Amino acid sequence: MISRRTVLIGAAAAVAATAGGIGIAAYELQRPAPPLALVYRGPAASPGCPEAVAALLSSTATRLRVAYVGPHERLPMTAETLGRAAIFAQPGGGDVEQAWPRLRKQAAVVRDWVRGGGVYLGFCLGAYLAGKPGYDLIDGTATQYIGMPEATVSTTRDTTVAVTWRGRRSTLFFQDGPTFRMRSSTPSFVLATYPGGEPAALVTTYGRGRIGLTGPHPEADESWFHPPKLPSDGAIHPELGHDLIETTLATPVPAAPPAS
């Protein structure tokens, strides 16, 4: 469906480090700023989705190093790996029921890391996985948008959806993404809504960590569309994805309770 791409971050330096006896994985973890953003790539993600999220992270205003993490990547999805990162992004994929068994073993690692101050970004499937079943990061639920009474989309196939992002109407690529029902006591900021007012993208917190979630795909580029049936006209908006990233990074977290 989506063309795969490779995001090369500091390739020449990494090759030099490997030639000097330092593994690429160790090099990615050890080299200094800018902050490291990890993108899951593996069987729980659809081809092309990790690369699109990596491209979005690589082009946002905050300068970031981007690397992939997963069962077949140089960087494993462990507490040590996450401990060196500022951001962990879970991209789009298939159904939660298929993806979650492949990620369940890492759930506690991700949850502890976010609670301690990490930033989690979830795109479509990644947004579903912020709830249950999933990493259990939000005080609320991620719910299938097409099942809502006011939904303007009824298909699980590739399509587009209208959203209002910070008061401006936009169209984005959409493939069975979620909306969110947050408890009223939970501090959260809704960046975008679907036409019926349901949250389409939001930012919230978990412990000392921050979470940015989107049901539609602001990371989608031209290769995701299928003209003439699904044209890309007016539906490519990386700037909205950048807004999600930057807003999540800038969101204040609750103050830690005083030491007893």
C-alpha positions in Angstrom: 0.0 0.0 0.0 2.7 2.5 1.0 6.1 2.8 -0.5 8.9 2.0 2.0 11.6 4.6 2.5 14.8 4.8 4.4 15.7 7.7 6.6 19.5 8.0 6.9 20.6 9.8 10.0 24.3 10.6 10.1 25.1 7.6 7.9 28.7 8.6 7.2 29.4 9.1 10.8 27.9 5.8 11.7 29.9 4.0 9.1 33.1 5.6 10.5 32.2 4.6 14.0 31.6 1.0 12.9 34.9 0.9 11.1 36.5 2.1 14.3 35.1 -0.9 16.2 32.0 0.7 17.6 28.7 -1.0 16.6 26.1 1.1 14.9 23.6 0.4 17.7 26.0 1.4 20.4 26.9 4.5 18.4 23.3 5.6 18.1 22.8 5.3 21.8 26.0 6.9 22.9 26.5 9.9 20.7 25.5 13.3 22.2 22.6 15.7 21.4 20.3 16.2 19.5 17.8 14.1 21.4 17.1 10.6 20.2 13.7 9.7 18.8 13.0 6.0 18.4 10.4 4.6 15.9 9.1 1.1 16.3 9.6 -1.0 13.1 8.5 -4.6 13.1 5.7 -7.0 12.6 3.2 -4.9 14.5 3.6 -2.0 12.0 2.5 -1.8 8.3 5.2 -1.4 5.7 5.9 2.3 5.1 4.3 3.5 8.3 7.5 3.6 10.4 9.4 5.3 7.6 6.7 8.0 7.3 6.8 8.7 11.0 10.6 8.8 10.9 10.5 11.3 8.1 8.1 13.5 10.0 10.3 13.4 13.1 13.4 14.2 11.0 11.7 17.3 9.5 10.1 18.9 12.6 11.4 22.1 14.1 13.1 20.4 17.1 16.3 18.8 15.8 16.2 15.1 16.5 18.2 12.0 15.8 15.9 9.3 14.5 16.5 5.5 14.7 14.4 2.4 14.5 13.7 0.0 17.3 12.2 -3.5 17.0 12.8 -7.2 17.0 14.7 -7.1 13.7 16.5 -3.8 14.1 19.9 -3.0 15.5 18.3 -1.4 18.5 16.2 -3.8 20.6 13.1 -2.5 22.4 14.5 -2.7 25.9 14.6 -0.5 29.0 18.2 0.4 28.3 17.4 1.5 24.7 14.4 3.6 25.8 16.4 5.1 28.6 18.7 6.8 26.1 15.8 8.2 24.1 13.6 11.3 24.4 10.7 10.1 22.2 9.2 6.7 21.3 6.8 6.6 18.4 4.4 3.8 17.6 3.3 4.0 14.0 0.3 2.7 12.1 -0.3 -1.0 11.5 -3.0 -3.6 11.4 -5.6 -4.5 14.0 -4.9 -4.1 17.8 -5.9 -7.8 18.2 -3.0 -8.8 15.8 -0.5 -6.2 16.9 -0.8 -6.3 20.7 0.4 -9.9 21.2 3.6 -8.9 19.4 4.2 -6.0 21.7 2.8 -7.2 25.1 6.2 -8.3 26.4 7.5 -4.7 26.1 4.4 -3.1 27.7 5.8 -2.6 31.2 9.1 -1.2 29.8 7.3 1.4 27.7 4.9 2.3 30.5 7.6 2.7 33.1 9.7 4.8 30.6 6.8 7.2 29.8 5.8 7.5 33.5 9.4 8.5 34.2 9.4 11.3 31.7 9.5 9.8 28.2 7.4 11.2 25.3 5.1 8.7 23.5 3.7 9.5 20.0 1.0 7.2 18.7 -0.3 7.3 15.1 -3.5 5.4 14.3 -2.7 1.9 15.6 -0.1 3.6 17.9 -2.9 5.8 19.3 -5.1 2.7 19.9 -2.2 1.1 21.7 -2.0 4.0 24.2 -5.2 2.6 25.7 -6.3 -1.0 26.5 -5.5 -3.5 25.2 -2.2 -1.7 24.9 0.4 0.2 26.9 -2.3 1.6 29.1 -1.0 5.2 29.1 -4.2 7.2 29.0 -6.9 7.8 31.6 -9.6 7.1 29.0 -10.2 5.0 25.9 -9.2 5.0 22.3 -12.3 4.0 20.4 -12.9 3.2 16.7 -14.1 6.4 15.1 -16.2 4.7 12.4 -18.3 3.2 15.1 -19.4 6.5 16.5 -23.0 7.7 15.9 -21.8 11.0 14.2 -18.9 9.4 12.2 -18.5 10.7 8.7 -16.5 7.7 7.6 -18.0 4.2 7.5 -15.2 2.1 5.8 -12.1 0.5 7.1 -10.4 1.0 3.8 -8.0 3.7 2.9 -9.8 7.0 2.6 -9.7 10.6 3.9 -11.4 12.4 6.7 -12.2 16.0 7.5 -10.8 17.4 10.7 -10.7 20.8 12.4 -7.1 21.3 13.6 -6.7 24.3 15.9 -9.8 25.8 14.4 -8.8 25.3 10.7 -10.5 22.7 8.5 -8.2 20.2 6.9 -8.4 16.8 5.2 -6.1 13.9 6.2 -5.5 10.3 5.1 -7.5 8.0 7.3 -7.7 4.2 7.8 -9.9 3.1 10.6 -8.2 5.4 13.2 -9.5 6.1 16.7 -11.2 8.9 18.6 -10.7 9.4 22.3 -12.9 9.5 25.4 -10.9 11.0 28.2 -12.1 11.2 31.8 -13.0 14.8 32.7 -10.4 14.8 35.5 -7.6 14.1 33.1 -5.6 17.1 31.8 -5.6 16.9 28.0 -5.4 19.3 25.1 -7.5 18.5 22.0 -5.6 19.6 18.9 -8.1 18.4 16.3 -11.7 17.1 16.1 -13.7 15.1 13.6 -16.8 16.8 12.1 -19.0 15.6 15.0 -16.7 17.1 17.6 -15.0 13.9 18.6 -11.3 14.3 19.4 -9.1 13.3 16.4 -5.7 14.3 17.9 -4.8 15.2 21.5 -2.0 15.6 23.9 -2.0 14.4 27.5 0.3 13.3 30.3 1.1 10.1 32.1 3.2 10.5 35.3 6.1 12.6 34.3 5.7 11.7 30.7 3.8 13.3 27.7 1.7 11.6 25.1 0.6 12.8 21.7 -2.0 10.8 19.8 -3.7 11.1 16.4 -6.3 9.0 14.7 -5.8 10.3 11.1 -2.4 10.2 9.4 -0.7 13.7 9.2 2.5 11.8 8.3 1.1 10.5 5.0 2.8 11.6 1.8 1.9 11.3 -1.9 2.7 7.5 -2.0 -0.1 6.7 0.4 -2.8 7.8 -2.1 -4.4 6.0 -5.0 -5.6 8.4 -7.7 -8.1 8.8 -9.2 -10.1 6.8 -6.6 -8.2 8.3 -3.6 -6.5 11.6 -4.7 -4.1 13.4 -2.5 -5.4 16.9 -3.3 -5.4 19.0 -0.1 -4.8 15.9 2.1 -1.0 16.1 2.7 -0.3 18.0 5.9 3.1 17.3 7.5 2.8 20.6 9.3 0.0 19.2 11.4 2.1 16.2 12.3 4.9 18.7 13.3 2.4 20.5 15.4 1.5 17.3 17.2 5.2 16.6 17.9 6.1 20.1 19.0 3.0 20.5 21.2 3.6 17.2 22.9 7.2 18.1 23.6 6.2 21.5 25.0 3.3 20.2 27.2 4.0 20.8 30.9 3.7 17.8 33.2 2.2 17.7 36.7 4.5 18.7 39.5 6.0 15.8 41.4 4.6 15.4 44.9 6.8 16.8 47.7 9.1 14.3 49.3 7.9 13.0 52.6 
